[in-house]
Amino acid sequence: MSTSSAEHSLSRARGLDHAVHRALGWLAWGAGLLAAPVARLAVAIPFLKSGLTKWSGWFHVSPAADFLFESMFRLHILGHRYPFPMPDVLAHIDAVGEILLPVLLIAGLATRFSALALLGMIAVIQLTDPSGWANFHLPWAGLALAIITMGPGKASLDFAIESWMKKRRISR
C-alpha cells in the first residue's frame, strides 16, 4: 500500500469517526430533550387514570374508592395484613394525590417534589399489593427516581420559571 493510499484510508476513517460522533451527539441532544417530559408522562398517566376513577363529582370521592380503603386494601407488613388507619381520610388523600401530582408532573411544576410524593405513594401501593412489584411498582419507582435525579427538563414550567427568575436577577 502506498503512502498516499494509507493517508487516504486514515482520512476516511477519521471522517467516519467524526460523522459517528456527530450523529451520536445529535442523538444524545434529542434524547436529552425528550427524556424528562416522556418520563414525566409515563409515570403520571397511570396515576391520573386511576385518580379519575376515584371521584363521583367535584370534591366527592366515589363510594367505590371509600370501599377499597375500608374493606379491600390491606397493608402487608412482615407477613401480616393490617387495615389502613383512617380509611376515609386516606381515600380522600389518595384521590387528590392521584389527580394533583400527575397534573403537576405533566406540567413540569414542582416536578421533583411531585415525583417524590408519587414515590411515597408507590411505596404504599407496594405494601398494599406486593404482587405488582415487577410489572408496575418497580418501573414507576424507577421513573420517579429518574425524574428526581434529572429534574423537569427544558419542556417544563419549572424550567420556564427558573429562566424567568434568572433574567429578572440579571436585569436588576
C-alpha positions in Angstrom: 0.0 0.0 0.0 1.4 3.4 -0.9 1.7 6.3 1.5 -1.0 8.3 -0.2 -3.4 5.3 -0.1 -2.7 4.8 3.6 -3.2 8.5 4.2 -6.5 8.4 2.2 -7.7 5.4 4.3 -6.7 7.1 7.5 -8.5 10.3 6.4 -11.7 8.3 5.6 -11.6 6.6 9.0 -11.2 9.9 10.7 -14.1 11.3 8.7 -16.3 8.3 9.6 -15.3 8.6 13.2 -16.2 12.3 13.2 -19.6 11.5 11.5 -20.4 8.8 14.0 -19.5 11.1 17.0 -21.6 13.9 15.4 -24.6 11.6 14.9 -24.3 10.3 18.5 -24.1 13.9 19.7 -27.4 14.8 17.9 -29.0 11.6 19.2 -27.9 12.5 22.8 -29.2 16.0 22.3 -32.6 14.8 21.1 -33.0 12.1 23.7 -31.9 14.6 26.4 -34.6 17.0 25.3 -37.3 14.3 25.3 -36.2 12.1 28.3 -37.7 14.3 31.1 -41.1 15.0 29.6 -41.6 11.4 28.4 -40.6 10.1 31.9 -43.0 12.6 33.5 -45.8 11.4 31.2 -45.0 7.7 31.6 -45.3 7.9 35.4 -48.1 10.4 35.5 -50.6 8.8 33.2 -51.3 5.6 35.2 -51.8 7.6 38.3 -54.1 10.1 36.6 -56.2 7.4 35.1 -56.6 5.7 38.5 -57.4 9.1 40.1 -60.1 9.8 37.7 -61.9 6.6 38.7 -61.9 7.7 42.4 -64.2 10.7 42.0 -68.0 10.8 41.6 -68.2 14.6 41.1 -66.5 17.7 42.3 -64.9 17.1 45.7 -66.8 13.8 46.2 -64.8 10.7 46.4 -66.6 7.7 44.9 -68.2 5.1 47.2 -66.0 2.5 45.4 -62.8 4.4 46.5 -64.1 4.5 50.1 -65.0 0.8 49.9 -61.5 -0.1 48.7 -59.7 1.7 51.5 -62.2 0.5 54.2 -62.7 -3.2 53.2 -60.3 -4.3 50.4 -56.9 -2.6 50.8 -54.6 -4.0 53.5 -51.0 -3.2 54.3 -48.8 -6.3 54.0 -46.1 -5.8 56.6 -43.8 -8.6 58.0 -46.1 -11.4 56.9 -49.3 -9.8 58.4 -52.1 -7.9 56.8 -53.2 -4.7 58.6 -56.2 -2.4 57.7 -55.4 1.2 56.7 -55.8 3.7 59.6 -58.5 6.3 58.9 -59.5 4.7 55.6 -61.9 7.5 54.7 -59.3 10.2 55.1 -56.7 8.2 53.2 -59.2 7.6 50.4 -59.5 11.4 50.0 -55.8 12.0 50.2 -55.2 9.3 47.6 -57.9 10.6 45.3 -56.5 14.1 45.5 -52.9 12.9 45.1 -53.7 10.8 42.1 -55.1 13.8 40.3 -52.9 16.7 41.6 -49.5 15.0 41.4 -49.8 13.8 37.8 -51.1 17.1 36.7 -48.1 18.8 38.3 -45.7 16.3 36.7 -47.2 16.7 33.2 -46.9 20.5 33.5 -43.4 20.2 35.0 -44.3 22.2 38.0 -42.9 21.3 41.4 -41.6 18.4 39.5 -39.1 16.8 41.9 -41.4 17.2 44.8 -44.3 15.7 42.8 -42.1 12.7 41.8 -41.0 12.3 45.4 -44.7 12.3 46.6 -45.6 9.7 43.9 -42.6 7.6 45.0 -44.1 7.6 48.5 -47.5 6.6 47.0 -45.7 3.8 45.1 -44.2 2.5 48.3 -47.6 2.4 49.9 -49.0 0.7 46.9 -46.2 -1.9 47.1 -47.2 -2.6 50.7 -50.8 -2.9 49.7 -50.2 -5.2 46.6 -46.8 -6.9 46.8 -47.5 -8.9 43.7 -47.3 -5.9 41.4 -43.7 -5.0 42.1 -42.1 -6.3 38.8 -44.7 -5.2 36.3 -45.8 -1.9 37.8 -44.2 -0.6 41.0 -40.5 -1.1 40.1 -40.9 0.7 36.7 -42.9 3.5 38.3 -40.3 3.9 41.1 -37.5 3.9 38.5 -39.2 6.7 36.6 -39.9 8.7 39.7 -36.3 8.4 40.8 -35.1 9.4 37.3 -37.3 12.5 37.4 -36.0 13.4 40.9 -32.4 12.9 39.6 -32.6 14.6 36.2 -35.2 17.3 37.1 -38.1 18.5 35.0 -36.2 19.2 31.7 -36.5 22.2 29.5 -40.1 21.5 28.4 -41.5 22.3 31.9 -43.0 25.2 33.9 -40.2 24.8 36.4 -37.6 25.5 33.7 -39.6 28.5 32.4 -40.0 29.9 35.9 -36.3 29.4 36.7 -35.3 31.0 33.4 -37.6 34.0 34.1 -36.2 34.4 37.6 -32.6 34.4 36.3 -33.4 37.1 33.8 -35.0 39.2 36.5 -31.9 38.9 38.7 -29.6 39.8 35.8 -31.6 42.8 34.8 -31.5 44.3 38.3 
